[in-house]
Amino acid sequence: MILPRIYALLIGYGFGNFITAYAVSYWRTGKSPRELGSGNPGTANIGAVLGKKFGILVLCGDLLKTLVAILIAVWLFPDLGRLAIMYAGIGVTLGHNFPVWLKFQGGKGVAVSALLLVSYDLKWGLICLLIALAVLLITKDLALPGITILLSFTVVNAVLYGLEPAIGFGFLTVLSIIRFWHDLVNLAHGKSKKIDLLQRFKKKPEVVSENATNATKKDSQK
């Protein structure tokens, strides 16, 4: 049963390589999301720079690619049961974080991981999401919630589902720590930037597309 696990990983990795933030960023500004705001190709950065509706669009795209990969893996490998969901989700996370076409420089995979957890176990996934939300509201730090949700879900799996799922989600937890390592170092030294995510989404976009700017100039000249 090793090959179905590998195939599910590869399916997920293929879908994960579609980084929605790049599509939205180039569409609206003609620039890479690496050139905008914090430089992270994710929901929070795009929402803060281009406006909340485009942040939501990025979120929906990342969730959709994760869902499609999971559904395909479950359909092709029903004998794996829940493990098909896990391996496809791990694959999507790896593809999102380390896309081959971007020289393995991608996002941090928080939204991808969140949908994976809910798909794997709806009740415990939602509970872990609420825990992560509480951490976000208390600390106003984006690194800790992303790690907390995976760590708590790993503990749940170790208790309820056994060794293999615990190892799989434990791997994602370690991966999340690596991706947020710089933020964690800043947090330890009291230098982390506190972020009110809701407030950032209320801000007006800082960057507009060149086409939109030109159109505005033409209208003002009429």
Rosetta silent file (secondary structure, phi, psi, omega in degrees, C-alpha in Angstrom):
SEQUENCE: MILPRIYALLIGYGFGNFITAYAVSYWRTGKSPRELGSGNPGTANIGAVLGKKFGILVLCGDLLKTLVAILIAVWLFPDLGRLAIMYAGIGVTLGHNFPVWLKFQGGKGVAVSALLLVSYDLKWGLICLLIALAVLLITKDLALPGITILLSFTVVNAVLYGLEPAIGFGFLTVLSIIRFWHDLVNLAHGKSKKIDLLQRFKKKPEVVSENATNATKKDSQK
SCORE:     score description
SCORE:     0.000 S_00000001
   1 L     0.000   15.043 -179.657    0.000    0.000    0.000 S_00000001
   2 H   -73.923  -41.968 -176.518    3.004    2.302   -0.318 S_00000001
   3 H   -59.107  -45.835  177.555    2.356    3.320   -3.939 S_00000001
   4 H   -57.106  -35.748  177.834   -1.167    4.744   -3.330 S_00000001
   5 H   -64.727  -43.513  179.366    0.309    6.931   -0.577 S_00000001
   6 H   -64.587  -43.206  179.784    3.009    8.186   -2.950 S_00000001
   7 H   -63.233  -40.790  178.463    0.474    8.828   -5.713 S_00000001
   8 H   -63.114  -40.026  176.346   -1.764   10.776   -3.322 S_00000001
   9 H   -61.019  -45.046 -177.744    1.238   12.873   -2.307 S_00000001
  10 H   -66.682  -39.399  176.620    2.123   13.569   -5.936 S_00000001
  11 H   -60.444  -47.199  178.816   -1.459   14.513   -6.813 S_00000001
  12 H   -62.161  -41.749 -178.797   -1.501   16.939   -3.908 S_00000001
  13 H   -63.245  -39.533  178.973    1.894   18.358   -4.803 S_00000001
  14 H   -60.543  -47.286  179.053    0.770   19.022   -8.364 S_00000001
  15 H   -68.417  -34.707 -179.121   -2.288   20.996   -7.236 S_00000001
  16 H   -63.141  -24.260 -178.723   -0.276   22.733   -4.525 S_00000001
  17 L   -69.169  -13.644  174.540    1.995   24.276   -7.159 S_00000001
  18 L   -82.598  105.001 -178.831   -0.833   26.590   -8.190 S_00000001
  19 L   -94.644  103.846 -174.192   -0.165   29.609   -5.975 S_00000001
  20 H   -58.157  -35.556 -178.081   -3.362   31.664   -6.096 S_00000001
  21 H   -60.277  -33.873  179.154   -1.663   34.788   -4.739 S_00000001
  22 H   -68.201  -43.476  179.584    0.550   34.961   -7.832 S_00000001
  23 H   -61.032  -46.043 -178.425   -2.428   34.785  -10.189 S_00000001
  24 H   -68.252  -42.825 -177.757   -4.310   37.506   -8.289 S_00000001
  25 H   -64.058  -46.403  179.125   -1.243   39.709   -7.818 S_00000001
  26 H   -66.844  -34.542  178.851   -0.193   39.638  -11.482 S_00000001
  27 H   -64.396  -43.334 -174.712   -3.792   40.171  -12.555 S_00000001
  28 H   -87.378  -31.230 -172.626   -4.243   43.268  -10.388 S_00000001
  29 H  -126.551  -16.644 -174.382   -0.755   44.820  -10.392 S_00000001
  30 L    75.693   10.667 -178.568    1.428   43.045  -12.924 S_00000001
  31 L  -120.446  158.594  173.140    3.810   42.315  -10.049 S_00000001
  32 L   -72.016  146.708  175.840    4.824   39.279   -8.050 S_00000001
  33 H   -62.847  -17.582  175.679    3.335   39.094   -4.534 S_00000001
  34 H   -65.794  -19.809 -179.931    6.960   39.005   -3.370 S_00000001
  35 H   -94.557    1.163 -176.284    7.082   42.679   -4.336 S_00000001
  36 L  -114.926  139.110  172.724    4.028   43.615   -2.305 S_00000001
  37 L    51.322 -124.431 -178.558    3.676   44.256    1.412 S_00000001
  38 L   -76.537  -12.825 -179.556    5.345   41.593    3.522 S_00000001
  39 L    88.295   -4.394 -179.689    6.311   39.634    0.417 S_00000001
  40 L   -85.204  128.509  179.966    4.440   36.510    1.487 S_00000001
  41 L   -80.276   67.298 -177.506    2.239   35.003   -1.259 S_00000001
  42 L  -138.838 -179.800 -175.719   -0.723   34.437    1.022 S_00000001
  43 H   -60.051  -49.450 -174.744   -4.183   35.624    1.994 S_00000001
  44 H   -61.515  -44.122 -177.563   -3.176   38.121    4.699 S_00000001
  45 H   -67.317  -47.807 -179.958   -0.607   39.938    2.571 S_00000001
  46 H   -63.983  -40.383  178.920   -2.762   40.183   -0.546 S_00000001
  47 H   -63.712  -39.162 -178.888   -5.766   41.253    1.533 S_00000001
  48 H   -70.609  -35.113 -174.948   -3.768   43.954    3.295 S_00000001
  49 H   -89.773  -45.459 -173.740   -2.266   45.364    0.097 S_00000001
  50 H   -99.054  -13.810 -177.928   -4.953   44.904   -2.552 S_00000001
  51 L   117.595  153.485 -171.568   -8.081   44.841   -0.416 S_00000001
  52 H   -63.378  -32.849 -177.699  -10.065   42.260    1.495 S_00000001
  53 H   -66.834  -30.771  178.065  -12.023   40.924   -1.501 S_00000001
  54 H   -79.924  -29.474  172.271   -8.788   39.935   -3.215 S_00000001
  55 H   -64.477  -42.100  177.794   -7.505   38.392   -0.006 S_00000001
  56 H   -64.815  -37.012  178.069  -10.681   36.332    0.147 S_00000001
  57 H   -62.154  -42.027  177.091  -10.183   35.376   -3.506 S_00000001
  58 H   -63.032  -44.468  179.306   -6.701   34.056   -2.689 S_00000001
  59 H   -59.016  -46.873 -179.456   -8.093   32.147    0.279 S_00000001
  60 H   -61.833  -40.627  179.065  -10.834   30.573   -1.855 S_00000001
  61 H   -63.486  -42.787  179.795   -8.329   29.556   -4.520 S_00000001
  62 H   -67.302  -38.362  177.657   -6.031   27.886   -1.982 S_00000001
  63 H   -67.794  -39.257 -177.706   -8.947   26.090   -0.351 S_00000001
  64 H   -64.819  -45.093 -178.795  -10.314   24.959   -3.711 S_00000001
  65 H   -64.177  -34.563  177.735   -7.053   23.410   -4.910 S_00000001
  66 H   -67.333  -44.672 -179.220   -6.763   21.556   -1.595 S_00000001
  67 H   -62.911  -44.720 -179.235  -10.324   20.266   -1.795 S_00000001
  68 H   -62.168  -44.787  179.705   -9.955   19.082   -5.404 S_00000001
  69 H   -61.516  -42.107  179.510   -6.715   17.228   -4.638 S_00000001
  70 H   -64.581  -44.935 -178.898   -8.303   15.531   -1.612 S_00000001
  71 H   -62.860  -41.007  178.482  -11.421   14.491   -3.537 S_00000001
  72 H   -64.114  -43.660 -179.448   -9.356   13.009   -6.362 S_00000001
  73 H   -64.666  -41.761  178.956   -7.157   11.070   -3.919 S_00000001
  74 H   -64.784  -38.697  179.465  -10.183    9.729   -2.020 S_00000001
  75 H   -67.999  -41.973 -177.123  -11.815    8.708   -5.303 S_00000001
  76 H   -78.877  -31.270 -174.290   -8.721    6.960   -6.673 S_00000001
  77 L  -128.493   65.026 -177.594   -7.579    5.309   -3.453 S_00000001
  78 H   -63.991  -25.908 -178.453  -10.662    4.456   -1.354 S_00000001
  79 H   -66.812  -20.291  179.395   -8.806    1.638    0.407 S_00000001
  80 H   -76.302  -19.601 -178.440   -6.626    4.192    2.167 S_00000001
  81 L    63.340 -133.499 -179.393   -9.605    5.695    3.961 S_00000001
  82 H   -61.893  -26.149 -177.078   -8.695    8.837    5.910 S_00000001
  83 H   -64.627  -28.464  176.097   -5.067    8.396    4.957 S_00000001
  84 H   -61.828  -39.237  177.357   -5.874    9.389    1.368 S_00000001
  85 H   -64.223  -46.716 -176.452   -7.015   12.752    2.731 S_00000001
  86 H   -62.889  -48.821 -176.215   -3.903   13.151    4.836 S_00000001
  87 H   -67.685  -38.017  176.203   -1.374   12.281    2.132 S_00000001
  88 H   -63.911  -41.594  179.352   -3.094   14.437   -0.491 S_00000001
  89 H   -65.868  -39.048  175.685   -3.187   17.310    1.997 S_00000001
  90 H   -62.384  -41.269  178.749    0.484   16.888    2.855 S_00000001
  91 H   -61.727  -43.866  178.843    1.229   16.940   -0.863 S_00000001
  92 H   -62.508  -41.930  179.660   -0.726   20.161   -1.391 S_00000001
  93 H   -61.790  -44.381  178.474    1.083   21.773    1.552 S_00000001
  94 H   -63.678  -41.236  178.787    4.475   20.775    0.140 S_00000001
  95 H   -66.599  -37.708  179.460    3.500   22.056   -3.313 S_00000001
  96 H   -69.873  -42.106 -177.708    2.214   25.325   -1.874 S_00000001
  97 H   -79.088  -32.614 -175.811    5.265   25.875    0.324 S_00000001
  98 L  -132.686   63.912 -179.033    7.873   24.576   -2.124 S_00000001
  99 L   -69.168  133.234 -175.215    6.553   24.972   -5.705 S_00000001
 100 H   -65.009  -33.155 -175.935    9.024   23.668   -8.250 S_00000001
 101 H   -77.008  -10.000  176.525    8.315   26.473  -10.737 S_00000001
 102 H  -112.263   24.957 -179.437    9.249   29.118   -8.139 S_00000001
 103 L    57.015   37.226  174.244   12.513   27.404   -7.184 S_00000001
 104 L    65.556   27.345  177.169   10.784   25.979   -4.096 S_00000001
 105 L  -114.648   92.682 -176.825   10.003   29.424   -2.644 S_00000001
 106 L  -120.012 -145.234 -177.106    6.287   29.482   -1.873 S_00000001
 107 L   -92.475 -154.893 -177.235    3.890   30.340    0.920 S_00000001
 108 L  -115.350   -8.539  168.531    3.357   29.018    4.432 S_00000001
 109 L    72.121   24.239 -177.924    0.340   26.803    3.846 S_00000001
 110 H   -67.679  -48.355 -179.485   -1.861   27.824    6.781 S_00000001
 111 H   -64.008  -40.042  178.472   -5.147   27.843    4.828 S_00000001
 112 H   -60.230  -47.459 -179.354   -4.222   24.589    3.089 S_00000001
 113 H   -64.086  -38.912 -179.158   -3.494   22.900    6.409 S_00000001
 114 H   -61.308  -45.027  179.309   -6.705   24.225    7.964 S_00000001
 115 H   -67.302  -36.890  177.245   -8.887   22.681    5.255 S_00000001
 116 H   -58.283  -46.273 -178.079   -6.936   19.425    5.482 S_00000001
 117 H   -63.188  -43.995  179.983   -7.659   19.157    9.196 S_00000001
 118 H   -66.371  -36.510  178.982  -11.374   19.844    8.779 S_00000001
 119 H   -69.116  -36.162 -177.714  -11.585   17.341    5.915 S_00000001
 120 H   -72.423  -43.842  177.996   -9.795   14.665    7.921 S_00000001
 121 L  -151.090  103.824 -172.680  -11.908   15.072   11.056 S_00000001
 122 H   -58.264  -49.941 -175.617  -14.603   17.743   11.004 S_00000001
 123 H   -63.050  -53.815 -176.860  -15.227   17.937   14.756 S_00000001
 124 H   -72.598  -28.767  175.147  -11.630   17.995   15.931 S_00000001
 125 H   -62.916  -44.304  178.963  -10.558   20.093   12.980 S_00000001
 126 H   -67.553  -38.220  177.963  -13.045   22.794   13.961 S_00000001
 127 H   -62.015  -44.387  179.282  -12.027   22.574   17.628 S_00000001
 128 H   -66.874  -33.262  174.701   -8.368   23.040   16.697 S_00000001
 129 H   -64.065  -40.403  178.387   -9.337   25.958   14.460 S_00000001
 130 H   -65.973  -37.054  176.767  -11.103   27.608   17.399 S_00000001
 131 H   -63.314  -45.236  179.554   -8.020   27.085   19.549 S_00000001
 132 H   -63.826  -38.128  178.001   -5.865   28.706   16.859 S_00000001
 133 H   -63.531  -40.624  177.983   -8.351   31.587   16.563 S_00000001
 134 H   -62.142  -41.959  178.424   -8.159   32.161   20.307 S_00000001
 135 H   -62.364  -41.158  179.231   -4.355   32.248   20.096 S_00000001
 136 H   -63.198  -44.969 -177.883   -4.586   34.782   17.247 S_00000001
 137 H   -67.069  -34.537 -178.302   -6.970   37.052   19.140 S_00000001
 138 H   -77.417  -45.281 -173.060   -4.865   36.916   22.301 S_00000001
 139 H   -94.730  -22.705 -173.634   -1.398   37.273   20.789 S_00000001
 140 L    54.629   32.454  179.420   -2.185   39.097   17.506 S_00000001
 141 L  -118.473  128.698 -175.297    0.674   37.046   16.069 S_00000001
 142 L   -80.056  -18.385 -177.548    0.179   35.128   12.803 S_00000001
 143 H   -75.246  -45.111 -174.332    2.937   32.583   13.401 S_00000001
 144 H   -63.486  -43.252  179.470    1.615   31.007   16.589 S_00000001
 145 H   -61.219  -40.530 -179.462   -1.921   30.126   15.380 S_00000001
 146 H   -62.101  -35.305  178.183   -0.581   28.317   12.296 S_00000001
 147 H   -78.889  -40.140 -177.116    1.656   26.175   14.468 S_00000001
 148 H   -60.373  -43.719 -176.787   -0.905   25.730   17.248 S_00000001
 149 H   -62.718  -39.492 -179.668   -3.594   24.293   14.990 S_00000001
 150 H   -75.039  -38.874  179.672   -1.260   21.605   13.630 S_00000001
 151 H   -64.503  -44.838  179.738    0.311   20.774   16.976 S_00000001
 152 H   -65.259  -37.612  179.580   -3.051   20.346   18.679 S_00000001
 153 H   -70.771  -31.524  176.205   -4.349   18.208   15.816 S_00000001
 154 H   -63.496  -42.847  178.185   -1.227   16.047   15.972 S_00000001
 155 H   -62.236  -42.955  178.526   -1.915   15.329   19.637 S_00000001
 156 H   -59.597  -44.244 -178.418   -5.529   14.445   18.811 S_00000001
 157 H   -68.196  -35.618  177.637   -4.426   12.020   16.112 S_00000001
 158 H   -61.123  -33.681 -178.943   -1.863   10.379   18.366 S_00000001
 159 H   -83.257  -42.664 -171.084   -4.695    9.603   20.785 S_00000001
 160 H   -94.264  -35.388 -168.451   -7.514    8.747   18.364 S_00000001
 161 L  -119.128   -4.658  173.328   -6.010    7.431   15.134 S_00000001
 162 L    99.593 -169.138 -168.639   -2.631    5.932   15.894 S_00000001
 163 H   -70.257  -48.019 -173.957    0.980    6.292   14.829 S_00000001
 164 H   -61.211  -49.068  176.149    0.827    6.944   11.060 S_00000001
 165 H   -62.091  -37.390  179.495   -1.560    9.929   11.197 S_00000001
 166 H   -62.868  -40.012  177.928    0.343   11.313   14.193 S_00000001
 167 H   -66.447  -42.506 -179.197    3.592   11.121   12.207 S_00000001
 168 H   -61.715  -49.910 -179.104    1.949   12.734    9.159 S_00000001
 169 H   -75.587  -26.348  173.080    0.484   15.678   11.033 S_00000001
 170 H   -64.910  -38.254  175.978    3.584   15.878   13.208 S_00000001
 171 H   -60.955  -43.407  178.423    5.581   16.332   10.018 S_00000001
 172 H   -64.598  -34.413  177.661    3.317   19.218    9.006 S_00000001
 173 H   -64.104  -45.868  178.454    3.788   20.765   12.461 S_00000001
 174 H   -62.639  -41.236  178.820    7.575   20.658   12.098 S_00000001
 175 H   -61.540  -40.411  179.141    7.256   22.065    8.576 S_00000001
 176 H   -65.145  -40.351  177.880    5.131   24.925    9.890 S_00000001
 177 H   -61.495  -40.782  178.921    7.710   25.707   12.581 S_00000001
 178 H   -63.762  -44.167 -177.941   10.404   25.844    9.909 S_00000001
 179 H   -67.195  -30.044 -178.761    8.343   28.162    7.708 S_00000001
 180 L  -101.504   13.064 -172.285    7.610   30.469   10.650 S_00000001
 181 H   -57.989  -45.304  179.844   11.058   30.221   12.207 S_00000001
 182 H   -59.396  -41.216  179.016   12.042   33.825   11.470 S_00000001
 183 H   -66.261  -37.586 -179.999    8.781   35.034   13.021 S_00000001
 184 H   -67.685  -37.728  177.185    9.337   32.857   16.090 S_00000001
 185 H   -63.289  -44.656  177.930   12.842   34.257   16.565 S_00000001
 186 H   -62.225  -38.938  179.192   11.469   37.791   16.399 S_00000001
 187 H   -63.926  -41.930 -179.671    8.744   36.837   18.872 S_00000001
 188 H   -64.209  -29.676 -179.498   11.314   35.428   21.307 S_00000001
 189 L   -97.001    9.260  178.119   13.269   38.676   21.146 S_00000001
 190 L    70.273   23.022 -176.799   10.179   40.835   21.524 S_00000001
 191 L  -111.293    5.513 -177.535   10.513   42.156   17.995 S_00000001
 192 L   -69.603  146.306  179.442    7.521   40.485   16.386 S_00000001
 193 L   -86.975  120.214  178.661    5.034   42.711   14.631 S_00000001
 194 L   -76.730  132.044 -174.668    1.592   42.532   16.187 S_00000001
 195 L  -125.659  122.438  171.047   -1.083   42.245   13.537 S_00000001
 196 L   -92.544   99.297 -172.741   -4.776   42.886   13.875 S_00000001
 197 H   -59.946  -42.022 -179.821   -5.913   40.847   10.893 S_00000001
 198 H   -63.869  -39.006  179.885   -9.441   42.262   10.824 S_00000001
 199 H   -67.321  -38.018  179.993   -8.118   45.814   10.951 S_00000001
 200 H   -64.855  -35.330  179.799   -5.678   45.120    8.117 S_00000001
 201 H   -72.881  -18.209  177.993   -8.493   43.871    5.923 S_00000001
 202 H   -83.032  -15.177 -178.403  -10.367   47.118    6.541 S_00000001
 203 L   -68.408  151.570  175.326   -7.501   49.197    5.167 S_00000001
 204 L   -72.943  148.855  179.490   -7.712   50.629    1.706 S_00000001
 205 L   -59.232  139.301  179.880   -5.502   48.933   -0.875 S_00000001
 206 L   -89.225  -20.632 -175.662   -1.984   50.355   -1.077 S_00000001
 207 L  -127.998  133.649  174.926   -1.311   49.161   -4.597 S_00000001
 208 L  -121.850  159.081 -178.218   -3.491   49.411   -7.664 S_00000001
 209 L   -69.881  154.544  179.633   -2.865   48.036  -11.085 S_00000001
 210 H   -62.881  -36.396  179.552   -1.129   50.165  -13.685 S_00000001
 211 H   -63.824  -41.459 -179.800   -4.115   49.779  -15.996 S_00000001
 212 H   -65.439  -37.867  178.987   -6.466   51.085  -13.331 S_00000001
 213 H   -64.697  -44.378  179.287   -4.178   54.078  -12.715 S_00000001
 214 H   -63.513  -39.090 -179.591   -4.018   54.905  -16.413 S_00000001
 215 H   -64.087  -38.789  179.320   -7.777   54.601  -16.726 S_00000001
 216 H   -64.275  -42.221  179.080   -8.236   57.040  -13.848 S_00000001
 217 H   -62.184  -41.466 -179.309   -5.875   59.553  -15.488 S_00000001
 218 H   -64.050  -41.245 -179.602   -7.754   59.349  -18.793 S_00000001
 219 H   -63.954  -36.628 -178.193  -11.075   59.901  -17.053 S_00000001
 220 H   -72.662  -19.222 -179.090   -9.739   62.954  -15.283 S_00000001
 221 H   -87.694  -12.392 -177.574   -8.545   64.418  -18.579 S_00000001
 222 L   -75.234    0.000    0.000  -11.952   64.166  -20.238 S_00000001
